[in-house]
Amino acid sequence: MTTQPTDKLPKLDPETPIGWIGTGVMGASMCSHLRSAGHPVTVFTRTKSKAASLLDAGAEWADSPRTVAERCPVVCTMVGFPPDVRQVYFGDDGVLAAAQPGALLIDFTTTEPSLAVEIAEQAAARGAFAIDAPVSGGDVGARNATLSIMLGGEAAAVDAALPLLQRLGKSIVRQGGPGTGQHTKMCNQIVIAGTMVGMCEALIYGHRAGLDLETMLASIRGGAAGCWSLDNYAPRILKRDFAPGFFVEHFIKDMGIALREAERMNLALPGLALVHQLYVALKAQGHGRKGTQALMLALETLNG
């Protein structure tokens, strides 16, 4: 992809208008941080009621992604699935139908690396810049602005986006060109898949062995078993709190992307494939809109 001239990139300050598309579990919190920093914010989401808190706080409503792009030199997207991303960017009323020369387009959705490359190429053809910026940290990280943000895109575009990204996350790392942020997120999800099933199996084992699970967790979280999932999801499981910080169906989507990319690269990832199937079973049991910690329910069913 040809390197773009960077002199038209927006200089981000608290008065720079920001467009935000997608106000779900994480998107609403992320957008609120930018509005709180002083940015005039224009929002669009498929279900307007999900943007109510932002609109009540002073954000402006747009009727389409195209309208967002017409109003704002910076457009951020945080939607669900690759077809949603494609529609938001390439639809007749999509972002790329109206992206301004020099516009900065940041997709925080976890999606296909090839789609991220396609968006970047089409943005460049219009004189705009696109960054793939998937995040990790769930609802807690979004609320606390402590997300890990994995970036793919031109270095100058990433540098221009840093003042905004620093309002949202603590770990902000450019991986390389377009698509590399998404590939890095696949690595992240592969690790999480393994830790989630290990955590749930440890809780089941500890319960059957007659351990006090709080006491057991106090011992193991300070050693080599310590991890984010153990600290954040195990307490929710013990409280039987399966509300979504990250939806089961979205994790299935992410693991599916990773498995397809692995097949394309002629890689066998049997651990990921197993956990993917466990989550598919969980969704089949009617739990697709629960949080990923609900994997415990599938394993409890397996063990009676």
N, C-alpha and C positions, 0 to 999 in steps of 0.2 A: 504494500500500500504506500502511495506517495506521501512523503512528509508534508504537512500543511504549513503555510506561513502562519506564524503565531501572533502577529502584531494586532489582530482583531479579537483575540481572546478577551473576554470580559475581565475587568479588574474587580475582584470581589471585595466589597465593603458592606457594612450593615445596611446600606440603602439599596443594594442591588436587588431587583425583583427576582424572586425564585418561584418557579412553577413546580408543583408537586402532584404526581399522578399515582394514586393508590394509597388508601388510608386504612389499612388493615391493622392487625395486631401490632406490628412493628412500625409500619409506615406513619401512622398517626403520631406516635411519640417522636419519631425522627423529625417529622415536619414541624412539630411544636417547638423543638429546640431552635430551629432556624427562625421561626416567627418570634420566639422570645429574644433572640439575638438582635431583633430589629428589622429583619428583612420583610418587605412587603411580599406576601405569599398569595399565590393563586393556586387553587386546588381543583382537581377533577378526580372523581372515583365513580365506579359504576353504580354504587348505591349511595346516593347523596347523604342519607342519614348517618353513614359512617364517618362523614366529615363534619358532623354537627359541632363537635367540640372546637374544631379549628375555625369554623365559620363564626361561631359565637365569640371566639377570641379575636376576630377581626380579619381573618383570611377572606379573600374574594373567591367566588365560585366561577368556574368556567364550564361551558356545556360540552366540551370535547377536548381531547388532547391537542388537536390543532389550535384551538383557541388559547390554550396554555402557552404553546410555542409562539403564537403571534404576540403575546403580551410580555414574555419573559426571555431574557438572554441566557438564563440558566434553567434547565428543565431536569428534574429528578423523577425517576420512576421506581416504584416498588410494588409490583403486581405479583400474580400467583404462578402462572405456568407459561412455558414458551409460546403457546398460541396467543396468550394474553399480551405478551411482550411484542410479538409480531404485529398484532392488531393495533396496539398503542403506537408503534413506530411507523408501520407501513400501510395502515388503513387509509381510506379516503379522507377521514378526519383525523389522521394520525400526526404525530409530532413532526415527521420528516416532510409532510406536505407544507409546513409553514416555518420550519427552522430557519432562523436568521443566519446570514453569513457571520461566522465567528461565534455562533451559539455554542454553549457547552452543555452536552447531554450526558447525564450520569444515570446509568441503570444499576440500581441496587438489588434487583431481582437475581436470584440464582437461576440461571438458564443455560442453554447449550453454548459451549464455546464458539461453535461455528456461527450461531446467530449473533453473538457479540461482534464477531469479525464482520459479518454482513452489515450490521448497523453502523459500525465504524466506517466501512467503505462507502456506504450510501450517504452518511453524514459528510464525509470528506468531499464527495462529489458536489455537495451543496455549499461547500466552504465552511462547514461546521465541524465540531470535534465531539467524539463520543468516547466515553470511558465505561468499561464494565467494572462494577464496584460491588460485588456480592459481599454480604456481611455475615458475621457469626457473633452470637451472644444472646439471641432470643429476645423475648420481651423484656427481660431484666436489663440486658445490655442496651436495648433501644431506649428504655425509660431513663437509665442512668447515664446515657451518652458514653458508654464504655465499650462499644462494639469494636470488633476486629474487622477492618475493611481491607479487602484484597483487590488490588487495582491492576487493570490492564488498559493500556492506551499510551498515546504519545507523552513523553516526559513533560513537555511544556504544558500540555492540557492538565495533567495530574498536578503539576506545580500550581497552576492557576486555581484548581479546585480545592487546594489544601485548606484555606481559611474556612470553607464550608465543611469539609470533611472533619476538621478538628473539633467542630461543634457536635459531632456525632459519635466519634470513636476515640480510642486510646492507641490502638495498634493500627497504623496506616502505612501500608507497604506496597509500593509499585513492584509488580512482578515482571513486567515487560510490556510487549505490544498488545494490541487488541486480542481478547480471548484468554490471556494468561491469568487474569483475575478469576475467571470462571474455572479454569483448570485447577487453580489453587483451592478454590472452594470445594471442588470435588475431592481433593486430598483431605480437606477439613472434614467433609462428611463421611469419608471412609473411616477416619479415626473415630469420629463420634459414633458411627454404627457399631464399631467394636466395643467402645466403652459403655454404650447403652446396654448392650446385651450382657456384658460382663457384670455391670452394676446390678441389673435385675436378677441375674442368676445368683449373685452373691447374697442378695436379700432373701431369695427363696431358700437357698441353702441354709443361711443363718436362722431363718424362721423354723425350718424343719429340724435343725439341730438344737432348738430350744434356747438360742441366744437372745439376749436383750438387744434388739437391733440398733437402738440409739447408742448403746455402749459399744457394740461392735463397730459401728461407723466412726465413733470417736477414736478408736484405735487405728483403723486402716486408712482413714483419710489423711493422716499425717505422715504416712509412709509412701512406698513406691506406688501404691494403688491410688493415691490422691489424684483427682482430676476435677474439672469443672462440673461434669455431669454428677459426680458423687456429691459435690458440695451443694449443687442447686436443684437436682432432680430427686435424689434419694429422700430428702426431707418431705418433698411434696408427695412422694409415693407413700411414705409412712402415714401421712395425713389423709390418704386416699384422695388427693387433689390431682385430678387429671385434666384440669383446665389448660387450654393451649397457651404455651409460650411460643411454640412452633408446631404447626399442625402435622399430624401423622401423614395426611395425604400429600403434603408438601415435601416431607422427608422421603416418602416413596418416590415422588417425582425426581428428587435430587439423586437418590441412589440409582434410579433407572438411567439417568443421564450418565452417571459415572460408569455403570456397567456397559452401556452402549459405547462410550468412549474407550473403555478397556478392550472391548471386543475389536473396535477399529484398530487399536494399537497392538492387537494379538496378545493380550494379557489375560491371565486367569486370576480372578480375585474371589476365591471360594468363600472366604469369610464374609465379604460384602454380599455375595449372592445369597448366603444363608439368612443374614439379617434382613435383607430385602424381602425374602419370602415370609419371614415372621411378621413383618409389618404389613405385607399384603394380607396375611391371614387376619391380623388385627383389624384392618379396614373391612374385610369381609364380615367380621363379627359386629360391624356397625360403629366402629370407633374412629373413623377417618378424620373427624373434626375435633378429636381430643388431642391433647399434647403428646409429644413423643414419649414421655415417661409412661404413657399408657401401654407401652410394650409389656409392662408387668402383667397386664390383664391377659394377654395371649399366652405368656409363659405360665401363669397360674392355671389357665385352662388346660394346657398341656400336662400339667402336674396334678390335676385334680384338686 
